[in-house]
Structure formats: C-alpha cells, structure tokens
Amino acid sequence: MFVHQAVVNTMCGFGVQMQTYVEATKSVYAVGCADQAVQWIESHLVLVGALALGFGLPQIAGIVLSQILISQIKTEISSMM
C-alpha cells in the first residue's frame, strides 16, 4: 500500500456547498432519473411512436404470416388423408 498517497474523496456532494449556484447545477441534478426519462419521452413522442411502429409492425406481420403458413400446412395435411 502507498502510505503517503492521498485518498480520493468519493463523498457524494463534497464541496458543492462552496460552489456558486451555476457551478453546482453542473454537478447536482435536481430532477430524478425517472422524471427526466418521462420528460424526454413526452418531448419526443413522434420519435418514440415511430420506433414503436417500426419494431411493432414487422412483429405483427410475422405473426400473421406464421398463422397463414400454419393454416396452409394444416390444409395440406388434411387433404392428404
């Protein structure tokens, strides 16, 4: 171990009270993560909706095509018997 080495201060908010308001707002977040995420989603609803459709429509198309294929296979099997 290094005896004379200074320990890095990892205390949350250390020295923030000595900063000005503008400096403190760069390192202290007044809004929580969940609230910020909701705010971001609400301000980017068009993007979120486009992504949902972009991912959802191919999934729905795959399900529909799979059901059509299953129906055709069942019809083919029943016609052979």
Backbone atoms as SQL, in Angstrom:
CREATE TABLE atoms (id INTEGER PRIMARY KEY, chain TEXT, resi INTEGER, resn TEXT, atom TEXT, x REAL, y REAL, z REAL);
INSERT INTO atoms VALUES
  (1, 'A', 1, 'MET', 'N', 0.837, -1.186, 0.000),
  (2, 'A', 1, 'MET', 'CA', 0.000, 0.000, 0.000),
  (3, 'A', 1, 'MET', 'C', 0.882, 1.249, 0.000),
  (4, 'A', 2, 'PHE', 'N', 0.334, 2.284, -0.543),
  (5, 'A', 2, 'PHE', 'CA', 1.035, 3.560, -0.562),
  (6, 'A', 2, 'PHE', 'C', 0.578, 4.373, 0.645),
  (7, 'A', 3, 'VAL', 'N', 1.446, 4.537, 1.594),
  (8, 'A', 3, 'VAL', 'CA', 1.088, 5.194, 2.847),
  (9, 'A', 3, 'VAL', 'C', 0.879, 6.686, 2.662),
  (10, 'A', 4, 'HIS', 'N', 1.691, 7.316, 1.855),
  (11, 'A', 4, 'HIS', 'CA', 1.641, 8.773, 1.727),
  (12, 'A', 4, 'HIS', 'C', 0.748, 9.257, 0.591),
  (13, 'A', 5, 'GLN', 'N', 0.023, 8.343, -0.021),
  (14, 'A', 5, 'GLN', 'CA', -0.845, 8.725, -1.137),
  (15, 'A', 5, 'GLN', 'C', -2.180, 9.234, -0.589),
  (16, 'A', 6, 'ALA', 'N', -2.675, 10.319, -1.154),
  (17, 'A', 6, 'ALA', 'CA', -3.953, 10.882, -0.721),
  (18, 'A', 6, 'ALA', 'C', -5.097, 10.011, -1.217),
  (19, 'A', 7, 'VAL', 'N', -6.108, 9.863, -0.389),
  (20, 'A', 7, 'VAL', 'CA', -7.286, 9.082, -0.750),
  (21, 'A', 7, 'VAL', 'C', -8.215, 9.967, -1.569),
  (22, 'A', 8, 'VAL', 'N', -8.728, 9.424, -2.658),
  (23, 'A', 8, 'VAL', 'CA', -9.657, 10.169, -3.496),
  (24, 'A', 8, 'VAL', 'C', -10.963, 10.328, -2.738),
  (25, 'A', 9, 'ASN', 'N', -11.459, 11.543, -2.699),
  (26, 'A', 9, 'ASN', 'CA', -12.699, 11.802, -1.980),
  (27, 'A', 9, 'ASN', 'C', -13.876, 11.355, -2.833),
  (28, 'A', 10, 'THR', 'N', -14.629, 10.375, -2.345),
  (29, 'A', 10, 'THR', 'CA', -15.776, 9.852, -3.087),
  (30, 'A', 10, 'THR', 'C', -17.098, 10.198, -2.423),
  (31, 'A', 11, 'MET', 'N', -17.079, 11.134, -1.488),
  (32, 'A', 11, 'MET', 'CA', -18.324, 11.508, -0.815),
  (33, 'A', 11, 'MET', 'C', -19.246, 12.234, -1.789),
  (34, 'A', 12, 'CYS', 'N', -20.501, 11.860, -1.756),
  (35, 'A', 12, 'CYS', 'CA', -21.488, 12.476, -2.635),
  (36, 'A', 12, 'CYS', 'C', -21.715, 13.927, -2.220),
  (37, 'A', 13, 'GLY', 'N', -21.552, 14.822, -3.129),
  (38, 'A', 13, 'GLY', 'CA', -21.819, 16.228, -2.859),
  (39, 'A', 13, 'GLY', 'C', -20.710, 16.955, -2.132),
  (40, 'A', 14, 'PHE', 'N', -19.536, 16.368, -2.047),
  (41, 'A', 14, 'PHE', 'CA', -18.433, 17.007, -1.330),
  (42, 'A', 14, 'PHE', 'C', -18.048, 18.314, -2.012),
  (43, 'A', 15, 'GLY', 'N', -18.043, 19.391, -1.270),
  (44, 'A', 15, 'GLY', 'CA', -17.615, 20.683, -1.780),
  (45, 'A', 15, 'GLY', 'C', -18.653, 21.438, -2.591),
  (46, 'A', 16, 'VAL', 'N', -19.833, 20.877, -2.751),
  (47, 'A', 16, 'VAL', 'CA', -20.856, 21.526, -3.576),
  (48, 'A', 16, 'VAL', 'C', -21.382, 22.786, -2.899),
  (49, 'A', 17, 'GLN', 'N', -21.443, 22.771, -1.582),
  (50, 'A', 17, 'GLN', 'CA', -21.967, 23.940, -0.875),
  (51, 'A', 17, 'GLN', 'C', -21.045, 25.146, -0.994),
  (52, 'A', 18, 'MET', 'N', -19.813, 24.920, -1.379),
  (53, 'A', 18, 'MET', 'CA', -18.868, 26.018, -1.538),
  (54, 'A', 18, 'MET', 'C', -18.931, 26.612, -2.947),
  (55, 'A', 19, 'GLN', 'N', -19.673, 25.965, -3.851),
  (56, 'A', 19, 'GLN', 'CA', -19.753, 26.425, -5.237),
  (57, 'A', 19, 'GLN', 'C', -20.888, 27.429, -5.402),
  (58, 'A', 20, 'THR', 'N', -20.816, 28.177, -6.490),
  (59, 'A', 20, 'THR', 'CA', -21.925, 29.067, -6.824),
  (60, 'A', 20, 'THR', 'C', -23.074, 28.229, -7.375),
  (61, 'A', 21, 'TYR', 'N', -24.228, 28.838, -7.498),
  (62, 'A', 21, 'TYR', 'CA', -25.406, 28.112, -7.992),
  (63, 'A', 21, 'TYR', 'C', -25.170, 27.564, -9.393),
  (64, 'A', 22, 'VAL', 'N', -24.572, 28.364, -10.255),
  (65, 'A', 22, 'VAL', 'CA', -24.334, 27.943, -11.640),
  (66, 'A', 22, 'VAL', 'C', -23.363, 26.769, -11.681),
  (67, 'A', 23, 'GLU', 'N', -22.312, 26.813, -10.880),
  (68, 'A', 23, 'GLU', 'CA', -21.355, 25.705, -10.844),
  (69, 'A', 23, 'GLU', 'C', -21.994, 24.444, -10.275),
  (70, 'A', 24, 'ALA', 'N', -22.820, 24.598, -9.250),
  (71, 'A', 24, 'ALA', 'CA', -23.441, 23.440, -8.598),
  (72, 'A', 24, 'ALA', 'C', -24.447, 22.753, -9.507),
  (73, 'A', 25, 'THR', 'N', -25.142, 23.507, -10.342),
  (74, 'A', 25, 'THR', 'CA', -26.135, 22.881, -11.222),
  (75, 'A', 25, 'THR', 'C', -25.487, 22.009, -12.288),
  (76, 'A', 26, 'LYS', 'N', -24.196, 22.144, -12.507),
  (77, 'A', 26, 'LYS', 'CA', -23.494, 21.282, -13.462),
  (78, 'A', 26, 'LYS', 'C', -23.206, 19.902, -12.882),
  (79, 'A', 27, 'SER', 'N', -23.158, 19.785, -11.557),
  (80, 'A', 27, 'SER', 'CA', -22.824, 18.503, -10.938),
  (81, 'A', 27, 'SER', 'C', -23.928, 17.938, -10.055),
  (82, 'A', 28, 'VAL', 'N', -24.921, 18.734, -9.696),
  (83, 'A', 28, 'VAL', 'CA', -26.030, 18.263, -8.867),
  (84, 'A', 28, 'VAL', 'C', -27.295, 18.283, -9.711),
  (85, 'A', 29, 'TYR', 'N', -27.945, 17.146, -9.795),
  (86, 'A', 29, 'TYR', 'CA', -29.150, 17.028, -10.614),
  (87, 'A', 29, 'TYR', 'C', -30.384, 17.126, -9.718),
  (88, 'A', 30, 'ALA', 'N', -31.217, 18.121, -9.977),
  (89, 'A', 30, 'ALA', 'CA', -32.402, 18.349, -9.159),
  (90, 'A', 30, 'ALA', 'C', -33.563, 17.458, -9.567),
  (91, 'A', 31, 'VAL', 'N', -33.541, 16.929, -10.786),
  (92, 'A', 31, 'VAL', 'CA', -34.616, 16.072, -11.289),
  (93, 'A', 31, 'VAL', 'C', -34.117, 14.636, -11.288),
  (94, 'A', 32, 'GLY', 'N', -34.959, 13.717, -10.801),
  (95, 'A', 32, 'GLY', 'CA', -34.583, 12.312, -10.756),
  (96, 'A', 32, 'GLY', 'C', -34.553, 11.671, -12.132),
  (97, 'A', 33, 'CYS', 'N', -33.973, 10.472, -12.190),
  (98, 'A', 33, 'CYS', 'CA', -33.810, 9.770, -13.469),
  (99, 'A', 33, 'CYS', 'C', -35.159, 9.434, -14.105),
  (100, 'A', 34, 'ALA', 'N', -36.089, 8.916, -13.310),
  (101, 'A', 34, 'ALA', 'CA', -37.390, 8.521, -13.856),
  (102, 'A', 34, 'ALA', 'C', -38.149, 9.739, -14.365),
  (103, 'A', 35, 'ASP', 'N', -38.136, 10.807, -13.603),
  (104, 'A', 35, 'ASP', 'CA', -38.824, 12.028, -14.032),
  (105, 'A', 35, 'ASP', 'C', -38.203, 12.587, -15.306),
  (106, 'A', 36, 'GLN', 'N', -36.888, 12.545, -15.389),
  (107, 'A', 36, 'GLN', 'CA', -36.200, 13.044, -16.581),
  (108, 'A', 36, 'GLN', 'C', -36.517, 12.168, -17.789),
  (109, 'A', 37, 'ALA', 'N', -36.605, 10.844, -17.587),
  (110, 'A', 37, 'ALA', 'CA', -36.941, 9.936, -18.689),
  (111, 'A', 37, 'ALA', 'C', -38.353, 10.203, -19.194),
  (112, 'A', 38, 'VAL', 'N', -39.297, 10.390, -18.279),
  (113, 'A', 38, 'VAL', 'CA', -40.679, 10.691, -18.671),
  (114, 'A', 38, 'VAL', 'C', -40.733, 12.009, -19.430),
  (115, 'A', 39, 'GLN', 'N', -40.011, 12.987, -18.957),
  (116, 'A', 39, 'GLN', 'CA', -39.985, 14.294, -19.623),
  (117, 'A', 39, 'GLN', 'C', -39.395, 14.166, -21.029),
  (118, 'A', 40, 'TRP', 'N', -38.334, 13.362, -21.183),
  (119, 'A', 40, 'TRP', 'CA', -37.720, 13.176, -22.500),
  (120, 'A', 40, 'TRP', 'C', -38.677, 12.468, -23.448),
  (121, 'A', 41, 'ILE', 'N', -39.346, 11.425, -22.958),
  (122, 'A', 41, 'ILE', 'CA', -40.296, 10.681, -23.797),
  (123, 'A', 41, 'ILE', 'C', -41.442, 11.586, -24.233),
  (124, 'A', 42, 'GLU', 'N', -41.962, 12.388, -23.316),
  (125, 'A', 42, 'GLU', 'CA', -43.061, 13.295, -23.656),
  (126, 'A', 42, 'GLU', 'C', -42.633, 14.339, -24.686),
  (127, 'A', 43, 'SER', 'N', -41.403, 14.765, -24.637),
  (128, 'A', 43, 'SER', 'CA', -40.954, 15.775, -25.596),
  (129, 'A', 43, 'SER', 'C', -40.521, 15.163, -26.927),
  (130, 'A', 44, 'HIS', 'N', -40.414, 13.840, -27.004),
  (131, 'A', 44, 'HIS', 'CA', -40.023, 13.152, -28.238),
  (132, 'A', 44, 'HIS', 'C', -41.045, 12.078, -28.606),
  (133, 'A', 45, 'LEU', 'N', -42.329, 12.405, -28.470),
  (134, 'A', 45, 'LEU', 'CA', -43.377, 11.410, -28.712),
  (135, 'A', 45, 'LEU', 'C', -43.396, 10.913, -30.153),
  (136, 'A', 46, 'VAL', 'N', -43.109, 11.769, -31.104),
  (137, 'A', 46, 'VAL', 'CA', -43.116, 11.346, -32.510),
  (138, 'A', 46, 'VAL', 'C', -42.032, 10.293, -32.737),
  (139, 'A', 47, 'LEU', 'N', -40.858, 10.519, -32.207),
  (140, 'A', 47, 'LEU', 'CA', -39.764, 9.560, -32.343),
  (141, 'A', 47, 'LEU', 'C', -40.097, 8.240, -31.651),
  (142, 'A', 48, 'VAL', 'N', -40.632, 8.315, -30.446),
  (143, 'A', 48, 'VAL', 'CA', -40.995, 7.103, -29.704),
  (144, 'A', 48, 'VAL', 'C', -42.082, 6.334, -30.448),
  (145, 'A', 49, 'GLY', 'N', -43.075, 7.036, -30.975),
  (146, 'A', 49, 'GLY', 'CA', -44.137, 6.385, -31.739),
  (147, 'A', 49, 'GLY', 'C', -43.622, 5.747, -33.012),
  (148, 'A', 50, 'ALA', 'N', -42.731, 6.436, -33.707),
  (149, 'A', 50, 'ALA', 'CA', -42.157, 5.879, -34.937),
  (150, 'A', 50, 'ALA', 'C', -41.337, 4.632, -34.641),
  (151, 'A', 51, 'LEU', 'N', -40.589, 4.657, -33.558),
  (152, 'A', 51, 'LEU', 'CA', -39.818, 3.471, -33.176),
  (153, 'A', 51, 'LEU', 'C', -40.731, 2.314, -32.792),
  (154, 'A', 52, 'ALA', 'N', -41.810, 2.614, -32.073),
  (155, 'A', 52, 'ALA', 'CA', -42.756, 1.562, -31.690),
  (156, 'A', 52, 'ALA', 'C', -43.387, 0.932, -32.924),
  (157, 'A', 53, 'LEU', 'N', -43.788, 1.758, -33.874),
  (158, 'A', 53, 'LEU', 'CA', -44.349, 1.218, -35.121),
  (159, 'A', 53, 'LEU', 'C', -43.293, 0.468, -35.921),
  (160, 'A', 54, 'GLY', 'N', -42.097, 1.002, -35.954),
  (161, 'A', 54, 'GLY', 'CA', -41.015, 0.362, -36.695),
  (162, 'A', 54, 'GLY', 'C', -40.675, -1.018, -36.165),
  (163, 'A', 55, 'PHE', 'N', -40.756, -1.192, -34.859),
  (164, 'A', 55, 'PHE', 'CA', -40.497, -2.502, -34.274),
  (165, 'A', 55, 'PHE', 'C', -41.749, -3.361, -34.220),
  (166, 'A', 56, 'GLY', 'N', -42.901, -2.743, -34.023),
  (167, 'A', 56, 'GLY', 'CA', -44.142, -3.495, -33.841),
  (168, 'A', 56, 'GLY', 'C', -44.733, -4.055, -35.119),
  (169, 'A', 57, 'LEU', 'N', -44.761, -3.273, -36.184),
  (170, 'A', 57, 'LEU', 'CA', -45.377, -3.741, -37.429),
  (171, 'A', 57, 'LEU', 'C', -44.695, -4.975, -38.020),
  (172, 'A', 58, 'PRO', 'N', -43.379, -5.052, -38.073),
  (173, 'A', 58, 'PRO', 'CA', -42.770, -6.298, -38.562),
  (174, 'A', 58, 'PRO', 'C', -43.094, -7.503, -37.677),
  (175, 'A', 59, 'GLN', 'N', -43.214, -7.281, -36.376),
  (176, 'A', 59, 'GLN', 'CA', -43.579, -8.372, -35.471),
  (177, 'A', 59, 'GLN', 'C', -44.995, -8.866, -35.771),
  (178, 'A', 60, 'ILE', 'N', -45.913, -7.930, -35.936),
  (179, 'A', 60, 'ILE', 'CA', -47.302, -8.297, -36.243),
  (180, 'A', 60, 'ILE', 'C', -47.376, -8.976, -37.605),
  (181, 'A', 61, 'ALA', 'N', -46.643, -8.465, -38.585),
  (182, 'A', 61, 'ALA', 'CA', -46.627, -9.087, -39.913),
  (183, 'A', 61, 'ALA', 'C', -46.078, -10.507, -39.828),
  (184, 'A', 62, 'GLY', 'N', -45.052, -10.725, -39.032),
  (185, 'A', 62, 'GLY', 'CA', -44.501, -12.062, -38.846),
  (186, 'A', 62, 'GLY', 'C', -45.495, -13.013, -38.216),
  (187, 'A', 63, 'ILE', 'N', -46.253, -12.537, -37.241),
  (188, 'A', 63, 'ILE', 'CA', -47.273, -13.371, -36.592),
  (189, 'A', 63, 'ILE', 'C', -48.361, -13.741, -37.586),
  (190, 'A', 64, 'VAL', 'N', -48.835, -12.760, -38.352),
  (191, 'A', 64, 'VAL', 'CA', -49.891, -13.020, -39.339),
  (192, 'A', 64, 'VAL', 'C', -49.405, -14.006, -40.396),
  (193, 'A', 65, 'LEU', 'N', -48.211, -13.802, -40.918),
  (194, 'A', 65, 'LEU', 'CA', -47.678, -14.711, -41.931),
  (195, 'A', 65, 'LEU', 'C', -47.453, -16.114, -41.367),
  (196, 'A', 66, 'SER', 'N', -47.051, -16.208, -40.119),
  (197, 'A', 66, 'SER', 'CA', -46.890, -17.518, -39.482),
  (198, 'A', 66, 'SER', 'C', -48.221, -18.238, -39.368),
  (199, 'A', 67, 'GLN', 'N', -49.269, -17.506, -38.996),
  (200, 'A', 67, 'GLN', 'CA', -50.594, -18.121, -38.887),
  (201, 'A', 67, 'GLN', 'C', -51.101, -18.580, -40.255),
  (202, 'A', 68, 'ILE', 'N', -50.833, -17.795, -41.285),
  (203, 'A', 68, 'ILE', 'CA', -51.226, -18.195, -42.643),
  (204, 'A', 68, 'ILE', 'C', -50.491, -19.470, -43.041),
  (205, 'A', 69, 'LEU', 'N', -49.201, -19.548, -42.743),
  (206, 'A', 69, 'LEU', 'CA', -48.416, -20.738, -43.067),
  (207, 'A', 69, 'LEU', 'C', -48.928, -21.955, -42.304),
  (208, 'A', 70, 'ILE', 'N', -49.244, -21.795, -41.037),
  (209, 'A', 70, 'ILE', 'CA', -49.792, -22.904, -40.244),
  (210, 'A', 70, 'ILE', 'C', -51.107, -23.381, -40.837),
  (211, 'A', 71, 'SER', 'N', -51.951, -22.432, -41.226),
  (212, 'A', 71, 'SER', 'CA', -53.241, -22.798, -41.832),
  (213, 'A', 71, 'SER', 'C', -53.038, -23.563, -43.134),
  (214, 'A', 72, 'GLN', 'N', -52.107, -23.119, -43.962),
  (215, 'A', 72, 'GLN', 'CA', -51.836, -23.807, -45.227),
  (216, 'A', 72, 'GLN', 'C', -51.266, -25.205, -44.990),
  (217, 'A', 73, 'ILE', 'N', -50.406, -25.348, -44.001),
  (218, 'A', 73, 'ILE', 'CA', -49.852, -26.669, -43.686),
  (219, 'A', 73, 'ILE', 'C', -50.949, -27.605, -43.206),
  (220, 'A', 74, 'LYS', 'N', -51.837, -27.108, -42.332),
  (221, 'A', 74, 'LYS', 'CA', -52.940, -27.942, -41.841),
  (222, 'A', 74, 'LYS', 'C', -53.863, -28.347, -42.984),
  (223, 'A', 75, 'THR', 'N', -54.130, -27.425, -43.895),
  (224, 'A', 75, 'THR', 'CA', -54.977, -27.736, -45.052),
  (225, 'A', 75, 'THR', 'C', -54.313, -28.792, -45.927),
  (226, 'A', 76, 'GLU', 'N', -53.029, -28.672, -46.149),
  (227, 'A', 76, 'GLU', 'CA', -52.287, -29.639, -46.968),
  (228, 'A', 76, 'GLU', 'C', -52.273, -31.020, -46.308),
  (229, 'A', 77, 'ILE', 'N', -52.083, -31.053, -44.999),
  (230, 'A', 77, 'ILE', 'CA', -52.074, -32.330, -44.279),
  (231, 'A', 77, 'ILE', 'C', -53.446, -32.984, -44.333),
  (232, 'A', 78, 'SER', 'N', -54.505, -32.198, -44.133),
  (233, 'A', 78, 'SER', 'CA', -55.858, -32.776, -44.140),
  (234, 'A', 78, 'SER', 'C', -56.265, -33.232, -45.541),
  (235, 'A', 79, 'SER', 'N', -55.741, -32.615, -46.590),
  (236, 'A', 79, 'SER', 'CA', -56.087, -33.037, -47.951),
  (237, 'A', 79, 'SER', 'C', -55.364, -34.335, -48.337),
  (238, 'A', 80, 'MET', 'N', -54.273, -34.671, -47.681),
  (239, 'A', 80, 'MET', 'CA', -53.546, -35.899, -47.965),
  (240, 'A', 80, 'MET', 'C', -54.188, -37.107, -47.299),
  (241, 'A', 81, 'MET', 'N', -54.957, -36.908, -46.270),
  (242, 'A', 81, 'MET', 'CA', -55.551, -38.030, -45.546),
  (243, 'A', 81, 'MET', 'C', -56.862, -38.428, -46.108);
